């Protein structure tokens, strides 16, 4: 029996009542063996986008970067 690699899934961006925004990732995507953020319950990430684009870029936040 083989395994299926999940490198895409339907998530959701939503605004909470307190005004914060959250991004929901499907469990199958986040627990895939090839998912880039492994072995942590919480991690700081850098989220960016290109002006006029329709994609978000999510990267691990490095210590050299400032808030």
CHARMM-style PDB file with segment names, atoms N, HN, CA, C and O in Angstrom:
ATOM      1  N   UNK     1       0.848  -1.183   0.000  1.00  0.00      PROA
ATOM      2  CA  UNK     1       0.000   0.000   0.000  1.00  0.00      PROA
ATOM      3  C   UNK     1       0.886   1.237   0.000  1.00  0.00      PROA
ATOM      4  O   UNK     1       1.783   1.341   0.837  1.00  0.00      PROA
ATOM      5  N   UNK     2       0.662   2.183  -0.919  1.00  0.00      PROA
ATOM      6  HN  UNK     2      -0.066   2.098  -1.599  1.00  0.00      PROA
ATOM      7  CA  UNK     2       1.444   3.402  -1.023  1.00  0.00      PROA
ATOM      8  C   UNK     2       0.855   4.527  -0.191  1.00  0.00      PROA
ATOM      9  O   UNK     2      -0.140   4.350   0.512  1.00  0.00      PROA
ATOM     10  N   UNK     3       1.483   5.675  -0.287  1.00  0.00      PROA
ATOM     11  HN  UNK     3       2.291   5.819  -0.858  1.00  0.00      PROA
ATOM     12  CA  UNK     3       0.954   6.838   0.407  1.00  0.00      PROA
ATOM     13  C   UNK     3       0.764   7.963  -0.596  1.00  0.00      PROA
ATOM     14  O   UNK     3       1.416   8.001  -1.640  1.00  0.00      PROA
ATOM     15  N   UNK     4      -0.117   8.855  -0.273  1.00  0.00      PROA
ATOM     16  HN  UNK     4      -0.646   8.824   0.575  1.00  0.00      PROA
ATOM     17  CA  UNK     4      -0.443   9.971  -1.150  1.00  0.00      PROA
ATOM     18  C   UNK     4       0.197  11.238  -0.598  1.00  0.00      PROA
ATOM     19  O   UNK     4      -0.006  11.584   0.566  1.00  0.00      PROA
ATOM     20  N   UNK     5       0.960  11.921  -1.423  1.00  0.00      PROA
ATOM     21  HN  UNK     5       1.125  11.640  -2.368  1.00  0.00      PROA
ATOM     22  CA  UNK     5       1.557  13.194  -1.026  1.00  0.00      PROA
ATOM     23  C   UNK     5       0.504  14.279  -1.205  1.00  0.00      PROA
ATOM     24  O   UNK     5      -0.124  14.388  -2.258  1.00  0.00      PROA
ATOM     25  N   UNK     6       0.323  15.076  -0.161  1.00  0.00      PROA
ATOM     26  HN  UNK     6       0.834  14.987   0.694  1.00  0.00      PROA
ATOM     27  CA  UNK     6      -0.665  16.146  -0.190  1.00  0.00      PROA
ATOM     28  C   UNK     6       0.091  17.467  -0.189  1.00  0.00      PROA
ATOM     29  O   UNK     6       0.555  17.916   0.859  1.00  0.00      PROA
ATOM     30  N   UNK     7       0.219  18.095  -1.364  1.00  0.00      PROA
ATOM     31  HN  UNK     7      -0.158  17.730  -2.215  1.00  0.00      PROA
ATOM     32  CA  UNK     7       0.948  19.369  -1.414  1.00  0.00      PROA
ATOM     33  C   UNK     7       0.031  20.537  -1.717  1.00  0.00      PROA
ATOM     34  O   UNK     7       0.499  21.637  -2.009  1.00  0.00      PROA
ATOM     35  N   UNK     8      -1.275  20.306  -1.650  1.00  0.00      PROA
ATOM     36  HN  UNK     8      -1.655  19.412  -1.413  1.00  0.00      PROA
ATOM     37  CA  UNK     8      -2.260  21.376  -1.821  1.00  0.00      PROA
ATOM     38  C   UNK     8      -3.532  20.976  -1.090  1.00  0.00      PROA
ATOM     39  O   UNK     8      -3.820  19.789  -0.939  1.00  0.00      PROA
ATOM     40  N   UNK     9      -4.270  21.935  -0.651  1.00  0.00      PROA
ATOM     41  HN  UNK     9      -4.037  22.899  -0.774  1.00  0.00      PROA
ATOM     42  CA  UNK     9      -5.532  21.675   0.024  1.00  0.00      PROA
ATOM     43  C   UNK     9      -6.329  22.950   0.118  1.00  0.00      PROA
ATOM     44  O   UNK     9      -5.792  24.042  -0.070  1.00  0.00      PROA
ATOM     45  N   UNK    10      -7.600  22.821   0.406  1.00  0.00      PROA
ATOM     46  HN  UNK    10      -8.036  21.934   0.558  1.00  0.00      PROA
ATOM     47  CA  UNK    10      -8.471  23.986   0.531  1.00  0.00      PROA
ATOM     48  C   UNK    10      -8.423  24.477   1.969  1.00  0.00      PROA
ATOM     49  O   UNK    10      -8.887  23.794   2.881  1.00  0.00      PROA
ATOM     50  N   UNK    11      -7.868  25.648   2.166  1.00  0.00      PROA
ATOM     51  HN  UNK    11      -7.491  26.204   1.425  1.00  0.00      PROA
ATOM     52  CA  UNK    11      -7.773  26.252   3.484  1.00  0.00      PROA
ATOM     53  C   UNK    11      -8.744  27.405   3.580  1.00  0.00      PROA
ATOM     54  O   UNK    11      -9.660  27.538   2.768  1.00  0.00      PROA
ATOM     55  N   UNK    12      -8.531  28.239   4.584  1.00  0.00      PROA
ATOM     56  HN  UNK    12      -7.787  28.131   5.243  1.00  0.00      PROA
ATOM     57  CA  UNK    12      -9.418  29.379   4.762  1.00  0.00      PROA
ATOM     58  C   UNK    12      -8.694  30.492   5.509  1.00  0.00      PROA
ATOM     59  O   UNK    12      -7.974  30.241   6.475  1.00  0.00      PROA
ATOM     60  N   UNK    13      -8.891  31.707   5.057  1.00  0.00      PROA
ATOM     61  HN  UNK    13      -9.476  31.911   4.273  1.00  0.00      PROA
ATOM     62  CA  UNK    13      -8.412  32.906   5.746  1.00  0.00      PROA
ATOM     63  C   UNK    13      -9.651  33.549   6.351  1.00  0.00      PROA
ATOM     64  O   UNK    13     -10.611  33.847   5.640  1.00  0.00      PROA
ATOM     65  N   UNK    14      -9.631  33.764   7.666  1.00  0.00      PROA
ATOM     66  HN  UNK    14      -8.851  33.522   8.243  1.00  0.00      PROA
ATOM     67  CA  UNK    14     -10.802  34.380   8.273  1.00  0.00      PROA
ATOM     68  C   UNK    14     -10.406  35.331   9.382  1.00  0.00      PROA
ATOM     69  O   UNK    14      -9.312  35.256   9.940  1.00  0.00      PROA
ATOM     70  N   UNK    15     -11.338  36.235   9.686  1.00  0.00      PROA
ATOM     71  HN  UNK    15     -12.227  36.296   9.233  1.00  0.00      PROA
ATOM     72  CA  UNK    15     -11.124  37.243  10.722  1.00  0.00      PROA
ATOM     73  C   UNK    15     -11.920  36.854  11.961  1.00  0.00      PROA
ATOM     74  O   UNK    15     -13.115  36.569  11.894  1.00  0.00      PROA
ATOM     75  N   UNK    16     -11.223  36.851  13.093  1.00  0.00      PROA
ATOM     76  HN  UNK    16     -10.252  37.083  13.148  1.00  0.00      PROA
ATOM     77  CA  UNK    16     -11.871  36.534  14.362  1.00  0.00      PROA
ATOM     78  C   UNK    16     -12.601  37.760  14.899  1.00  0.00      PROA
ATOM     79  O   UNK    16     -12.435  38.869  14.389  1.00  0.00      PROA
ATOM     80  N   UNK    17     -13.399  37.551  15.918  1.00  0.00      PROA
ATOM     81  HN  UNK    17     -13.534  36.650  16.332  1.00  0.00      PROA
ATOM     82  CA  UNK    17     -14.141  38.659  16.537  1.00  0.00      PROA
ATOM     83  C   UNK    17     -13.218  39.687  17.165  1.00  0.00      PROA
ATOM     84  O   UNK    17     -13.588  40.853  17.294  1.00  0.00      PROA
ATOM     85  N   UNK    18     -11.998  39.263  17.564  1.00  0.00      PROA
ATOM     86  HN  UNK    18     -11.697  38.315  17.459  1.00  0.00      PROA
ATOM     87  CA  UNK    18     -11.049  40.205  18.174  1.00  0.00      PROA
ATOM     88  C   UNK    18     -10.238  40.972  17.131  1.00  0.00      PROA
ATOM     89  O   UNK    18      -9.349  41.747  17.484  1.00  0.00      PROA
ATOM     90  N   UNK    19     -10.544  40.757  15.834  1.00  0.00      PROA
ATOM     91  HN  UNK    19     -11.266  40.127  15.548  1.00  0.00      PROA
ATOM     92  CA  UNK    19      -9.872  41.497  14.771  1.00  0.00      PROA
ATOM     93  C   UNK    19      -8.646  40.813  14.195  1.00  0.00      PROA
ATOM     94  O   UNK    19      -8.113  41.265  13.181  1.00  0.00      PROA
ATOM     95  N   UNK    20      -8.182  39.729  14.816  1.00  0.00      PROA
ATOM     96  HN  UNK    20      -8.614  39.362  15.639  1.00  0.00      PROA
ATOM     97  CA  UNK    20      -7.020  39.011  14.292  1.00  0.00      PROA
ATOM     98  C   UNK    20      -7.446  38.143  13.112  1.00  0.00      PROA
ATOM     99  O   UNK    20      -8.587  37.687  13.036  1.00  0.00      PROA
ATOM    100  N   UNK    21      -6.511  37.925  12.200  1.00  0.00      PROA
ATOM    101  HN  UNK    21      -5.584  38.296  12.262  1.00  0.00      PROA
ATOM    102  CA  UNK    21      -6.752  37.043  11.061  1.00  0.00      PROA
ATOM    103  C   UNK    21      -6.018  35.728  11.279  1.00  0.00      PROA
ATOM    104  O   UNK    21      -4.899  35.707  11.792  1.00  0.00      PROA
ATOM    105  N   UNK    22      -6.645  34.653  10.891  1.00  0.00      PROA
ATOM    106  HN  UNK    22      -7.554  34.670  10.475  1.00  0.00      PROA
ATOM    107  CA  UNK    22      -6.051  33.327  10.999  1.00  0.00      PROA
ATOM    108  C   UNK    22      -6.135  32.636   9.647  1.00  0.00      PROA
ATOM    109  O   UNK    22      -7.058  32.869   8.866  1.00  0.00      PROA
ATOM    110  N   UNK    23      -5.153  31.783   9.391  1.00  0.00      PROA
ATOM    111  HN  UNK    23      -4.404  31.594  10.026  1.00  0.00      PROA
ATOM    112  CA  UNK    23      -5.174  30.952   8.191  1.00  0.00      PROA
ATOM    113  C   UNK    23      -5.307  29.515   8.649  1.00  0.00      PROA
ATOM    114  O   UNK    23      -4.488  29.019   9.422  1.00  0.00      PROA
ATOM    115  N   UNK    24      -6.346  28.849   8.168  1.00  0.00      PROA
ATOM    116  HN  UNK    24      -7.012  29.252   7.540  1.00  0.00      PROA
ATOM    117  CA  UNK    24      -6.578  27.448   8.482  1.00  0.00      PROA
ATOM    118  C   UNK    24      -5.916  26.602   7.400  1.00  0.00      PROA
ATOM    119  O   UNK    24      -6.116  26.833   6.207  1.00  0.00      PROA
ATOM    120  N   UNK    25      -5.126  25.623   7.829  1.00  0.00      PROA
ATOM    121  HN  UNK    25      -4.963  25.436   8.797  1.00  0.00      PROA
ATOM    122  CA  UNK    25      -4.523  24.662   6.910  1.00  0.00      PROA
ATOM    123  C   UNK    25      -5.172  23.309   7.149  1.00  0.00      PROA
ATOM    124  O   UNK    25      -5.345  22.903   8.298  1.00  0.00      PROA
ATOM    125  N   UNK    26      -5.532  22.609   6.088  1.00  0.00      PROA
ATOM    126  HN  UNK    26      -5.392  22.940   5.154  1.00  0.00      PROA
ATOM    127  CA  UNK    26      -6.101  21.276   6.270  1.00  0.00      PROA
ATOM    128  C   UNK    26      -5.107  20.341   6.968  1.00  0.00      PROA
ATOM    129  O   UNK    26      -3.903  20.411   6.725  1.00  0.00      PROA
ATOM    130  N   UNK    27      -5.618  19.477   7.825  1.00  0.00      PROA
ATOM    131  HN  UNK    27      -6.596  19.420   8.023  1.00  0.00      PROA
ATOM    132  CA  UNK    27      -4.793  18.538   8.585  1.00  0.00      PROA
ATOM    133  C   UNK    27      -3.945  17.665   7.671  1.00  0.00      PROA
ATOM    134  O   UNK    27      -2.762  17.458   7.941  1.00  0.00      PROA
ATOM    135  N   UNK    28      -4.532  17.148   6.592  1.00  0.00      PROA
ATOM    136  HN  UNK    28      -5.493  17.315   6.372  1.00  0.00      PROA
ATOM    137  CA  UNK    28      -3.780  16.285   5.673  1.00  0.00      PROA
ATOM    138  C   UNK    28      -2.580  17.002   5.070  1.00  0.00      PROA
ATOM    139  O   UNK    28      -1.532  16.392   4.861  1.00  0.00      PROA
ATOM    140  N   UNK    29      -2.726  18.275   4.794  1.00  0.00      PROA
ATOM    141  HN  UNK    29      -3.577  18.770   4.964  1.00  0.00      PROA
ATOM    142  CA  UNK    29      -1.625  19.059   4.238  1.00  0.00      PROA
ATOM    143  C   UNK    29      -0.538  19.279   5.291  1.00  0.00      PROA
ATOM    144  O   UNK    29       0.639  19.025   5.034  1.00  0.00      PROA
ATOM    145  N   UNK    30      -0.927  19.745   6.459  1.00  0.00      PROA
ATOM    146  HN  UNK    30      -1.883  19.952   6.668  1.00  0.00      PROA
ATOM    147  CA  UNK    30       0.041  20.064   7.511  1.00  0.00      PROA
ATOM    148  C   UNK    30       0.764  18.835   8.064  1.00  0.00      PROA
ATOM    149  O   UNK    30       1.881  18.953   8.566  1.00  0.00      PROA
ATOM    150  N   UNK    31       0.139  17.656   7.978  1.00  0.00      PROA
ATOM    151  HN  UNK    31      -0.769  17.561   7.570  1.00  0.00      PROA
ATOM    152  CA  UNK    31       0.757  16.440   8.505  1.00  0.00      PROA
ATOM    153  C   UNK    31       1.418  15.597   7.427  1.00  0.00      PROA
ATOM    154  O   UNK    31       1.904  14.504   7.716  1.00  0.00      PROA
ATOM    155  N   UNK    32       1.446  16.080   6.191  1.00  0.00      PROA
ATOM    156  HN  UNK    32       1.051  16.968   5.956  1.00  0.00      PROA
ATOM    157  CA  UNK    32       2.114  15.356   5.117  1.00  0.00      PROA
ATOM    158  C   UNK    32       3.613  15.278   5.410  1.00  0.00      PROA
ATOM    159  O   UNK    32       4.183  16.223   5.955  1.00  0.00      PROA
ATOM    160  N   UNK    33       4.247  14.183   5.061  1.00  0.00      PROA
ATOM    161  HN  UNK    33       3.784  13.415   4.617  1.00  0.00      PROA
ATOM    162  CA  UNK    33       5.672  14.009   5.350  1.00  0.00      PROA
ATOM    163  C   UNK    33       6.548  15.028   4.622  1.00  0.00      PROA
ATOM    164  O   UNK    33       7.673  15.279   5.054  1.00  0.00      PROA
ATOM    165  N   UNK    34       6.073  15.608   3.550  1.00  0.00      PROA
ATOM    166  HN  UNK    34       5.160  15.403   3.198  1.00  0.00      PROA
ATOM    167  CA  UNK    34       6.851  16.593   2.800  1.00  0.00      PROA
ATOM    168  C   UNK    34       6.548  18.036   3.214  1.00  0.00      PROA
ATOM    169  O   UNK    34       7.140  18.963   2.662  1.00  0.00      PROA
ATOM    170  N   UNK    35       5.639  18.245   4.173  1.00  0.00      PROA
ATOM    171  HN  UNK    35       5.158  17.491   4.621  1.00  0.00      PROA
ATOM    172  CA  UNK    35       5.302  19.598   4.644  1.00  0.00      PROA
ATOM    173  C   UNK    35       6.559  20.247   5.201  1.00  0.00      PROA
ATOM    174  O   UNK    35       7.272  19.621   5.985  1.00  0.00      PROA
ATOM    175  N   UNK    36       6.851  21.493   4.816  1.00  0.00      PROA
ATOM    176  HN  UNK    36       6.272  22.002   4.179  1.00  0.00      PROA
ATOM    177  CA  UNK    36       8.137  22.097   5.182  1.00  0.00      PROA
ATOM    178  C   UNK    36       8.322  22.471   6.653  1.00  0.00      PROA
ATOM    179  O   UNK    36       9.462  22.639   7.086  1.00  0.00      PROA
ATOM    180  N   UNK    37       7.262  22.607   7.430  1.00  0.00      PROA
ATOM    181  HN  UNK    37       6.336  22.470   7.078  1.00  0.00      PROA
ATOM    182  CA  UNK    37       7.388  22.979   8.843  1.00  0.00      PROA
ATOM    183  C   UNK    37       7.049  21.761   9.680  1.00  0.00      PROA
ATOM    184  O   UNK    37       5.877  21.484   9.935  1.00  0.00      PROA
ATOM    185  N   UNK    38       8.068  21.034  10.108  1.00  0.00      PROA
ATOM    186  HN  UNK    38       9.020  21.259   9.901  1.00  0.00      PROA
ATOM    187  CA  UNK    38       7.872  19.753  10.792  1.00  0.00      PROA
ATOM    188  C   UNK    38       8.217  19.841  12.280  1.00  0.00      PROA
ATOM    189  O   UNK    38       9.046  20.646  12.704  1.00  0.00      PROA
ATOM    190  N   UNK    39       7.542  18.978  13.059  1.00  0.00      PROA
ATOM    191  HN  UNK    39       6.868  18.324  12.715  1.00  0.00      PROA
ATOM    192  CA  UNK    39       7.931  18.729  14.438  1.00  0.00      PROA
ATOM    193  C   UNK    39       7.714  19.864  15.410  1.00  0.00      PROA
ATOM    194  O   UNK    39       8.361  19.902  16.456  1.00  0.00      PROA
ATOM    195  N   UNK    40       6.830  20.786  15.102  1.00  0.00      PROA
ATOM    196  HN  UNK    40       6.305  20.756  14.252  1.00  0.00      PROA
ATOM    197  CA  UNK    40       6.580  21.888  16.026  1.00  0.00      PROA
ATOM    198  C   UNK    40       5.079  22.101  16.184  1.00  0.00      PROA
ATOM    199  O   UNK    40       4.300  21.856  15.263  1.00  0.00      PROA
ATOM    200  N   UNK    41       4.696  22.556  17.353  1.00  0.00      PROA
ATOM    201  HN  UNK    41       5.329  22.755  18.101  1.00  0.00      PROA
ATOM    202  CA  UNK    41       3.299  22.917  17.576  1.00  0.00      PROA
ATOM    203  C   UNK    41       3.050  24.370  17.207  1.00  0.00      PROA
ATOM    204  O   UNK    41       1.928  24.751  16.873  1.00  0.00      PROA
ATOM    205  N   UNK    42       4.100  25.179  17.268  1.00  0.00      PROA
ATOM    206  HN  UNK    42       5.012  24.869  17.539  1.00  0.00      PROA
ATOM    207  CA  UNK    42       3.989  26.601  16.961  1.00  0.00      PROA
ATOM    208  C   UNK    42       5.313  27.062  16.374  1.00  0.00      PROA
ATOM    209  O   UNK    42       6.379  26.652  16.834  1.00  0.00      PROA
ATOM    210  N   UNK    43       5.246  27.909  15.368  1.00  0.00      PROA
ATOM    211  HN  UNK    43       4.380  28.242  14.995  1.00  0.00      PROA
ATOM    212  CA  UNK    43       6.458  28.415  14.729  1.00  0.00      PROA
ATOM    213  C   UNK    43       6.184  29.823  14.220  1.00  0.00      PROA
ATOM    214  O   UNK    43       5.089  30.116  13.738  1.00  0.00      PROA
ATOM    215  N   UNK    44       7.180  30.691  14.330  1.00  0.00      PROA
ATOM    216  HN  UNK    44       8.069  30.453  14.721  1.00  0.00      PROA
ATOM    217  CA  UNK    44       7.046  32.026  13.764  1.00  0.00      PROA
ATOM    218  C   UNK    44       7.300  31.947  12.267  1.00  0.00      PROA
ATOM    219  O   UNK    44       8.252  31.307  11.821  1.00  0.00      PROA
ATOM    220  N   UNK    45       6.447  32.597  11.502  1.00  0.00      PROA
ATOM    221  HN  UNK    45       5.674  33.117  11.865  1.00  0.00      PROA
ATOM    222  CA  UNK    45       6.582  32.588  10.056  1.00  0.00      PROA
ATOM    223  C   UNK    45       6.535  34.010   9.517  1.00  0.00      PROA
ATOM    224  O   UNK    45       5.947  34.908  10.121  1.00  0.00      PROA
ATOM    225  N   UNK    46       7.161  34.186   8.382  1.00  0.00      PROA
ATOM    226  HN  UNK    46       7.638  33.456   7.892  1.00  0.00      PROA
ATOM    227  CA  UNK    46       7.107  35.445   7.646  1.00  0.00      PROA
ATOM    228  C   UNK    46       6.090  35.243   6.530  1.00  0.00      PROA
ATOM    229  O   UNK    46       6.188  34.283   5.764  1.00  0.00      PROA
ATOM    230  N   UNK    47       5.125  36.135   6.435  1.00  0.00      PROA
ATOM    231  HN  UNK    47       5.045  36.914   7.057  1.00  0.00      PROA
ATOM    232  CA  UNK    47       4.116  36.064   5.386  1.00  0.00      PROA
ATOM    233  C   UNK    47       4.246  37.316   4.544  1.00  0.00      PROA
ATOM    234  O   UNK    47       4.234  38.432   5.063  1.00  0.00      PROA
ATOM    235  N   UNK    48       4.369  37.123   3.238  1.00  0.00      PROA
ATOM    236  HN  UNK    48       4.378  36.216   2.816  1.00  0.00      PROA
ATOM    237  CA  UNK    48       4.524  38.258   2.342  1.00  0.00      PROA
ATOM    238  C   UNK    48       3.714  38.024   1.069  1.00  0.00      PROA
ATOM    239  O   UNK    48       3.221  36.925   0.817  1.00  0.00      PROA
ATOM    240  N   UNK    49       3.591  39.089   0.272  1.00  0.00      PROA
ATOM    241  HN  UNK    49       3.991  39.982   0.476  1.00  0.00      PROA
ATOM    242  CA  UNK    49       2.911  38.987  -1.005  1.00  0.00      PROA
ATOM    243  C   UNK    49       3.448  40.062  -1.927  1.00  0.00      PROA
ATOM    244  O   UNK    49       4.017  41.055  -1.475  1.00  0.00      PROA
ATOM    245  N   UNK    50       3.268  39.863  -3.204  1.00  0.00      PROA
ATOM    246  HN  UNK    50       2.806  39.056  -3.572  1.00  0.00      PROA
ATOM    247  CA  UNK    50       3.665  40.860  -4.189  1.00  0.00      PROA
ATOM    248  C   UNK    50       2.461  41.751  -4.463  1.00  0.00      PROA
ATOM    249  O   UNK    50       1.344  41.263  -4.632  1.00  0.00      PROA
ATOM    250  N   UNK    51       2.694  43.050  -4.506  1.00  0.00      PROA
ATOM    251  HN  UNK    51       3.601  43.446  -4.369  1.00  0.00      PROA
ATOM    252  CA  UNK    51       1.610  44.003  -4.756  1.00  0.00      PROA
ATOM    253  C   UNK    51       0.947  43.666  -6.090  1.00  0.00      PROA
ATOM    254  O   UNK    51       1.619  43.504  -7.109  1.00  0.00      PROA
ATOM    255  N   UNK    52      -0.354  43.566  -6.065  1.00  0.00      PROA
ATOM    256  HN  UNK    52      -0.900  43.698  -5.237  1.00  0.00      PROA
ATOM    257  CA  UNK    52      -1.115  43.227  -7.257  1.00  0.00      PROA
ATOM    258  C   UNK    52      -1.249  41.740  -7.500  1.00  0.00      PROA
ATOM    259  O   UNK    52      -1.971  41.325  -8.407  1.00  0.00      PROA
ATOM    260  N   UNK    53      -0.561  40.925  -6.702  1.00  0.00      PROA
ATOM    261  HN  UNK    53       0.026  41.263  -5.966  1.00  0.00      PROA
ATOM    262  CA  UNK    53      -0.603  39.478  -6.883  1.00  0.00      PROA
ATOM    263  C   UNK    53      -1.754  38.847  -6.123  1.00  0.00      PROA
ATOM    264  O   UNK    53      -2.502  39.530  -5.422  1.00  0.00      PROA
ATOM    265  N   UNK    54      -1.887  37.548  -6.267  1.00  0.00      PROA
ATOM    266  HN  UNK    54      -1.280  36.993  -6.836  1.00  0.00      PROA
ATOM    267  CA  UNK    54      -2.941  36.825  -5.558  1.00  0.00      PROA
ATOM    268  C   UNK    54      -2.395  35.617  -4.797  1.00  0.00      PROA
ATOM    269  O   UNK    54      -3.107  34.637  -4.573  1.00  0.00      PROA
ATOM    270  N   UNK    55      -1.108  35.701  -4.398  1.00  0.00      PROA
ATOM    271  HN  UNK    55      -0.530  36.497  -4.580  1.00  0.00      PROA
ATOM    272  CA  UNK    55      -0.473  34.595  -3.676  1.00  0.00      PROA
ATOM    273  C   UNK    55       0.173  35.111  -2.397  1.00  0.00      PROA
ATOM    274  O   UNK    55       0.717  36.215  -2.361  1.00  0.00      PROA
ATOM    275  N   UNK    56       0.106  34.296  -1.350  1.00  0.00      PROA
ATOM    276  HN  UNK    56      -0.336  33.399  -1.380  1.00  0.00      PROA
ATOM    277  CA  UNK    56       0.832  34.559  -0.116  1.00  0.00      PROA
ATOM    278  C   UNK    56       2.053  33.663  -0.097  1.00  0.00      PROA
ATOM    279  O   UNK    56       1.998  32.518  -0.548  1.00  0.00      PROA
ATOM    280  N   UNK    57       3.152  34.179   0.424  1.00  0.00      PROA
ATOM    281  HN  UNK    57       3.197  35.108   0.790  1.00  0.00      PROA
ATOM    282  CA  UNK    57       4.369  33.403   0.588  1.00  0.00      PROA
ATOM    283  C   UNK    57       4.580  33.229   2.087  1.00  0.00      PROA
ATOM    284  O   UNK    57       4.644  34.210   2.828  1.00  0.00      PROA
ATOM    285  N   UNK    58       4.688  31.985   2.530  1.00  0.00      PROA
ATOM    286  HN  UNK    58       4.636  31.188   1.928  1.00  0.00      PROA
ATOM    287  CA  UNK    58       4.887  31.679   3.944  1.00  0.00      PROA
ATOM    288  C   UNK    58       6.251  31.039   4.091  1.00  0.00      PROA
ATOM    289  O   UNK    58       6.535  30.005   3.487  1.00  0.00      PROA
ATOM    290  N   UNK    59       7.107  31.673   4.913  1.00  0.00      PROA
ATOM    291  HN  UNK    59       6.876  32.513   5.404  1.00  0.00      PROA
ATOM    292  CA  UNK    59       8.469  31.182   5.130  1.00  0.00      PROA
ATOM    293  C   UNK    59       8.753  31.138   6.617  1.00  0.00      PROA
ATOM    294  O   UNK    59       8.153  31.886   7.390  1.00  0.00      PROA
ATOM    295  N   UNK    60       9.659  30.271   7.019  1.00  0.00      PROA
ATOM    296  HN  UNK    60      10.145  29.664   6.391  1.00  0.00      PROA
ATOM    297  CA  UNK    60      10.086  30.243   8.411  1.00  0.00      PROA
ATOM    298  C   UNK    60      10.765  31.570   8.735  1.00  0.00      PROA
ATOM    299  O   UNK    60      11.607  32.042   7.970  1.00  0.00      PROA
ATOM    300  N   UNK    61      10.404  32.167   9.860  1.00  0.00      PROA
ATOM    301  HN  UNK    61       9.720  31.784  10.481  1.00  0.00      PROA
ATOM    302  CA  UNK    61      10.987  33.426  10.317  1.00  0.00      PROA
ATOM    303  C   UNK    61      12.375  33.147  10.867  1.00  0.00      PROA
ATOM    304  O   UNK    61      12.536  32.277  11.723  1.00  0.00      PROA
ATOM    305  N   UNK    62      13.374  33.867  10.394  1.00  0.00      PROA
ATOM    306  HN  UNK    62      13.243  34.574   9.699  1.00  0.00      PROA
ATOM    307  CA  UNK    62      14.721  33.671  10.907  1.00  0.00      PROA
ATOM    308  C   UNK    62      15.063  34.746  11.916  1.00  0.00      PROA
ATOM    309  O   UNK    62      14.509  35.844  11.876  1.00  0.00      PROA
ATOM    310  N   UNK    63      15.969  34.433  12.817  1.00  0.00      PROA
ATOM    311  HN  UNK    63      16.418  33.540  12.850  1.00  0.00      PROA
ATOM    312  CA  UNK    63      16.351  35.362  13.882  1.00  0.00      PROA
ATOM    313  C   UNK    63      16.931  36.670  13.364  1.00  0.00      PROA
ATOM    314  O   UNK    63      16.835  37.696  14.038  1.00  0.00      PROA
ATOM    315  N   UNK    64      17.534  36.650  12.170  1.00  0.00      PROA
ATOM    316  HN  UNK    64      17.612  35.817  11.622  1.00  0.00      PROA
ATOM    317  CA  UNK    64      18.148  37.861  11.629  1.00  0.00      PROA
ATOM    318  C   UNK    64      17.107  38.910  11.229  1.00  0.00      PROA
ATOM    319  O   UNK    64      17.416  40.099  11.155  1.00  0.00      PROA
ATOM    320  N   UNK    65      15.889  38.471  10.975  1.00  0.00      PROA
ATOM    321  HN  UNK    65      15.638  37.504  11.035  1.00  0.00      PROA
ATOM    322  CA  UNK    65      14.852  39.390  10.520  1.00  0.00      PROA
ATOM    323  C   UNK    65      14.298  40.154  11.704  1.00  0.00      PROA
ATOM    324  O   UNK    65      14.222  39.625  12.813  1.00  0.00      PROA
ATOM    325  N   UNK    66      13.915  41.385  11.473  1.00  0.00      PROA
ATOM    326  HN  UNK    66      13.977  41.815  10.572  1.00  0.00      PROA
ATOM    327  CA  UNK    66      13.338  42.219  12.523  1.00  0.00      PROA
ATOM    328  C   UNK    66      11.837  42.256  12.382  1.00  0.00      PROA
ATOM    329  O   UNK    66      11.297  42.001  11.306  1.00  0.00      PROA
ATOM    330  N   UNK    67      11.164  42.576  13.473  1.00  0.00      PROA
ATOM    331  HN  UNK    67      11.603  42.783  14.347  1.00  0.00      PROA
ATOM    332  CA  UNK    67       9.685  42.652  13.464  1.00  0.00      PROA
ATOM    333  C   UNK    67       9.210  43.871  12.726  1.00  0.00      PROA
ATOM    334  OT1 UNK    67       8.004  44.097  12.618  1.00  0.00      PROA
TER     335      UNK     67
END
